[in-house]
């Protein structure tokens, strides 16, 4: 009887699944809620925005590169989920304290989808995770089909920070391509570190982008400040009024919202540009 009980317990996913989880980044919280696992979350990042109720329901125990280690330990998590080398020191402190930690490092659209699958496996929610991924893949496929109808592909400059100027983050570069554009600095996307993607203002002028999108991570985009940079008045995007913002929470968090929100906004901006080009040709 005792062995039978052990065998039954071992066969039950609920028996060995993680039950008290701390989410150190916003996109992980977003995925956990999408999987219907909010009851397992015991702490979140202060930058979490999706769903909005997460900020009301869960203790905020981390910023991004910093965390309240004592507060996390007091929550007695059996798993902490985080993102990238920027949280390596947090992870090390928690591991030394005996906590199990998994850091994701998703930098591309494919890796975002893999991250969702992995969370599904860690939480015995594989079917739900697969359904979410399938929905996101459908959104991506539809965007590609729509982009294929464009007769012109705009050059898009995406700025993720202004001082210093940083561009070329991989998953955004991919989303621009999926939406029908061409990333102005796609060659920078091979670099994971923001420090390796710093550019100078004249480089942007040289590329003459058709569209400029600002998404200054953690602060409000100021288009008037950007357009006042020396020489930028000559850029087609500035001349033609195609300087837009996509909020960082919609595109710079490498999770579902980058596809459900960021990609859709990229599509809308690029479609408006295409319509303008068609009208300009008609009347020229």
N, C-alpha and C positions, 0 to 999 in steps of 0.2 A: 504493500500500500504506500509506504513512504517513497519508494522509487517511482511508483506510478505518479504520485503527486509532483515529484521533481520533474518527471518527463512532461507532465501536463503544463507545468509552469514554464518550462523552457520553450514549449511550443507556442506559448501565448505571447504575441507581440507586446501587449500591454505590460507584461511582466518585466521586460528588459528595456523598454523604450525610455528615453529621457523624459522626465516629467517636470523638471524645474530648469528653465532655460533663460539665460540672459542674452539679449540681442544687442551687440555693441554698435550696430549701424542700422540706418533707417530702412534700407532695402530688405534686410533680414526680417525686421519686424513686419514689413509689408507682406512678405511671403508667408510668414507664420500665421498672420491673420487670414490671408487668402486661403490657407489650408484648413482654416477653422480650428487652429491650435492656440488661440489666444489664452485659453485657460492654463497653458503650460508656461507662459511667459511670466517671469518674475521681475524683470528689469529691462529697460530699453535705453537707447541713446536719446539724448536731449534734442537731437536733430530730427527725430522721427516725426513724420507728418502724415503718413498713411497707415491705417485709417486715422482720421482726426481723433477719434475716441481713444486711441492708444495713449495719447498724452495725458488724458484724464484718468485712465484706468491703471497705468503702470508706473512704478517708480523710475525716475530718470537717474541712471547711475554712471553715464559716460557722456563725454562730448564726442570727439573723434579720436584725436591722438592722446587724449587723457581720459582717465576713468577714476572713479572713487572705489579703490580696491577694497577698503574696509566695508563699504556699503554693499558691494557685490558679495563678499564673503558672508556677510550677515544674512543675505538672502538664501544661503545654502543651495546654490545651483548645482545640478549634476552635469550641466553642459553650458559652456559659454561659446557663442558664435560671433565671429568678427570678420574683418576684411583687411587684408594687405599687410605689407611690411610696416605701414604707419601705425599699426596696432601691435607690433611685435613685442614692444616693451610691456604693454598691458598683459599680453598673453603670457610672457615669461613670468611676471609677478604672480599671475593666477596659477600657473603650472607649478611654481615653487610652493604655492599654498595648497597644492593637492587637487586643484580643479581641472577637470577635463576641458580642453579648449580645441576648437576647430576654427582656423582662419581660412576664409576663402580668398581667392586672388583673381576674381573674374575681371577681365579687361576687354573682352570682346562680346558680341551678341551671343555667339555660341556658348561662351563660358557663363554668361548670365543664365541661359537656359539650363546649363549643366548644374549651376549652383542651386537652382530650384529643384532639380531632380535629387541632388545630394541631400538637401534639407528634407525632402520627402523620404529618402532612405533612412536618414538618422531618426526620423520621428514615426516610422512605420506608416507613412502616408503616401506611398508610392503612386497609387491610383489617382489620388487627388492632384499630386504634383504633375503627373503625366497629362492630366486634363488641362491644367493651367498652361503647361508648355505647349500643348496642342493649340490652345486658343491664341497664344502669342505667335506661334508659327503661322497661324491663319492670318493674323494681322500683318505680319511681315510679307507673306505671299501676296496679299491683296495690295500692299504698298508697292511691291515690285511690279505687279501687273499694271497698276496705275502709272507708275514711272515710265514703263515701256511705251506708253502712248505719247509721251512728251517728244516734241520735235527738236527741242533745244535743252541742253543740260547746263544749268547755271553753275558757276564757280562760287562756292560758299565758304566764307571765312567765319569760323566759329571761335569766339574768344572766351576762354573759361576763367581768365584772370587778367587784371589790367596793370598791376605794378608788382613784378614785371609782367609783360605781356606773354601769355601762355596759350598755346593752341595745339591741336592735333591729337587729342585723346582718342584712343582706338575705337571704343564702341560708338562714340559720336560720329567719328569719321565713317564708320560702317553704316550708321543710320542715315547719314547724309546721302550716301551712295544708294541705299535702299529707296530713299524718298525721291531720287532722280537727280541729285546734284553731284558735284565733284568737290571734295574737300580741298580747300586752298593749300593746306599744308599736310596732305595725307602721308608724306614721307616721314613726318615726325611721329606717326602713330606706332612705329616700332618701339618707341621708348615708353616704358611704363612710368618712369619718374617724371613728375612735372618739371623738375629742374633741368631735364634734358630736352624740354619742349619750349624753352624760352626763345622768343623772337624779338626783333626790333621793328619799330613802326615803319621804317622805309621798306622793309621786306614785304609788308602787307600791300603798300602802295605799288610795289613792283608787280605783285600778283594780280592787281586790278579785279578784285572779286565783284561779282554781280549782286551778291547778297551778303550782308553781315549780320551775324547773330551773336548777341552778347548773353552770357550766362555766368555772371561773376559769382563764384561759389560762396554762398553765405552772405552776400550783400547785394543791394539793389543796383541793377545795371543803369548807367548814366549815358544814354546815347549822345547827348550834347557834348559831353566831355570827350567821348571817343571821336566824334566827327570834327572836333576842334584841333585834333592832332596835326602837326605840320605835314602838309602835302595830302592829307586824306580827303580834302574836298574834290580831288581829281578822281577818286575811286568811283566807278559806276554805281555801286550800291549807295553811296552817299549822295551822288548827283540825282539819282532816280528815286530816292526815298525808300530804299530797301534795307533799312537798319532796324532790326527787331530784337526783342528779348524773348528767350525761353527761360523760365525760372529754373534755377539750378535743381530744385527738388523734383522737377519734371524730367530732367535729362541727365544730370550729373551724378545721380545715385544709380549704380549699376544693378538695377533690379527691374521688375515688371513695368514700373511707371516710365522708364526710359523708352519702352516700346509703346505702351498704351497712351502715354501723354506726349513724350518728347517726339517720337516718330510722327505722330499725327500732326503736331504743330509744324514740324519740318515740311511735311507734305503740303499743308495749307499755305505756308509761305512760298514754297517753290511753285505751287499751282498759280498763286496770284502773280508771281513774277512772269510765269509763262504766258498768262493772259495779257499782261502788260506788253510783253514783247510782240505778241500777235497783233495787238491793236496798233503798236508803234509801226510795225511793218505795213499794216493796212493803210495807215494815213501818211506814210512817207512817200 
